[in-house]
Amino acid sequence: MRLAAPLLLAALPVLCQPDRIAMLNEFAELLRIPNVARNVDDMRRNAALIERMYAKRGIALTRMEVPGSPPALFGELRVAGAQRTIMLYAHYDGQPVAASQWTNGGPFEPILLDQAGRKLPWPTEDAQLHPEWRLQARSASDDKAPVIAFLAALDSGVKPQANLKFFFDGEEEAGSPHARAILEKYKDRLKADAMIFCDGPVHQSRRQLVSFGVRGTAAFELTLHGPARELHSGHYGNWSPNPALMLAHLIASMKDEDGRVRVAGFYDDVVPLSEAELRAVREIPEVEDELKRELLLGAVEVPGKRLNELIAIPALNIHGIASASTGAGARNVIPSTAVASIGIRLVKGMDPEKTIDQCIEHIRKRGYFVVEREPTAAERLAHPRVASVRRTRGGTRAVRVPMDLPLAATVVRAIEKVRGPVVRQPTGGGTLPIAPFEDVLGIPVIVVPIANHDNKQHSHDENIRLQNLWDGVRTLGAVMSASY
């Protein structure tokens, strides 16, 4: 999976070692500020620092807000005589943290780790940085890295050929619930010819990736109700229904052993990949065998199918299950409830709410009385099987743009001049808030990520590999200086 570094076909300014250390120091300053979107005071502190950083480079950022939102940041770099305008996106909020799970330091204490995961002294001005070292902190990879990489690219001497607009989202990890309202309010200022989303990891082969779409998402929490209180499993076993066992049967009914979702109508609206997109999937480097070794997997869910084939179709996943206790806290009880968090990854053509409705109908067909609230005592007594559903966060539809867009060709060509052949991916597996930009601004959007695939995104000990940071500066510099 680790491919040799490609021959660089064109030169962009490269950061020297002192510049890289200066970049790390500036990056660490930003990473020290907590950035969970719901903590608006923290987000304003982040925004203020990013504003100061960009002001040093002559780019004035302004705040775009609507009631209840953390600030989105917007700035422009105008180029004399430019005919096109490209908007660059990154987000500066991060996932919530469980500080006790982080090793070698807290989530907002940036540290350097060597290849063996050992903590290193913070580098001095004359230190030599190893490309395989990792910078660990929340949002080191997802997604403050592009915010800093744009600045480093400008510092290195990148000369944009198009007008550039910067949009830094302050609540992407919360689902960007205010994005559409912000875009509507500031639509005139946000006009552009195209948008580049800078978020996510490069290909597992470490080759630069360009993605032409993302999957959407829908999610709900399912609770099955058993006895009004936990019961002694000896006194009441075989008599009282066990909601944990009921949940296991119900979840198993939703997806077969070959990975196909059994919910009626689930695949009806899927827009399949075109022949050109299927050809691109076949050209993506194979990494499955090495990934299985890395992740200690003896099998995959759908044998005979490659990873990029499978992320191009919708998926139903169980994010977590909770009922009574396990391990040292296990007790001889029949649980009162069993809860599952269910996430659905959508592909182009699928509607988030319709898909959840189909899942709820499937649950009803399995004999459950379903409500979207807490069931009443009378309802629990009147029905042998009772389920409650809570839809979690607003769903996001999938987006996929044609791979033969002139924009796409320009971006790929510019990146390949400095990074060698890129991986062209019809759709990514994750979800980004691209749909509001497509809907409100009416512009094509493609994704150019820079983080390493093993960055522990959304988990504890999140990190970015230093070589990915340096490569990211060159990649985004190429995007910023392309002739659109």
Secondary structure as GFF3:
##gff-version 3
##sequence-region A 1 484
A	DSSP	alpha_helix	17	31	.	.	.	ID=ss1
A	DSSP	alpha_helix	40	55	.	.	.	ID=ss2
A	DSSP	beta_strand	62	64	.	.	.	ID=ss3
A	DSSP	beta_strand	72	77	.	.	.	ID=ss4
A	DSSP	beta_strand	85	91	.	.	.	ID=ss5
A	DSSP	three_ten_helix	99	101	.	.	.	ID=ss6
A	DSSP	beta_strand	111	113	.	.	.	ID=ss7
A	DSSP	beta_strand	119	120	.	.	.	ID=ss8
A	DSSP	beta_strand	134	136	.	.	.	ID=ss9
A	DSSP	alpha_helix	144	155	.	.	.	ID=ss10
A	DSSP	beta_strand	163	169	.	.	.	ID=ss11
A	DSSP	three_ten_helix	172	174	.	.	.	ID=ss12
A	DSSP	alpha_helix	179	185	.	.	.	ID=ss13
A	DSSP	beta_strand	194	197	.	.	.	ID=ss14
A	DSSP	beta_strand	209	211	.	.	.	ID=ss15
A	DSSP	beta_strand	213	214	.	.	.	ID=ss16
A	DSSP	beta_strand	216	225	.	.	.	ID=ss17
A	DSSP	beta_strand	231	232	.	.	.	ID=ss18
A	DSSP	alpha_helix	233	236	.	.	.	ID=ss19
A	DSSP	alpha_helix	243	254	.	.	.	ID=ss20
A	DSSP	alpha_helix	275	283	.	.	.	ID=ss21
A	DSSP	alpha_helix	288	295	.	.	.	ID=ss22
A	DSSP	alpha_helix	307	310	.	.	.	ID=ss23
A	DSSP	beta_strand	315	322	.	.	.	ID=ss24
A	DSSP	three_ten_helix	327	329	.	.	.	ID=ss25
A	DSSP	beta_strand	333	334	.	.	.	ID=ss26
A	DSSP	beta_strand	337	346	.	.	.	ID=ss27
A	DSSP	alpha_helix	352	365	.	.	.	ID=ss28
A	DSSP	beta_strand	369	371	.	.	.	ID=ss29
A	DSSP	alpha_helix	377	382	.	.	.	ID=ss30
A	DSSP	beta_strand	386	391	.	.	.	ID=ss31
A	DSSP	beta_strand	399	400	.	.	.	ID=ss32
A	DSSP	alpha_helix	406	419	.	.	.	ID=ss33
A	DSSP	beta_strand	423	425	.	.	.	ID=ss34
A	DSSP	alpha_helix	435	441	.	.	.	ID=ss35
A	DSSP	beta_strand	445	447	.	.	.	ID=ss36
A	DSSP	beta_strand	463	465	.	.	.	ID=ss37
A	DSSP	alpha_helix	466	481	.	.	.	ID=ss38
###
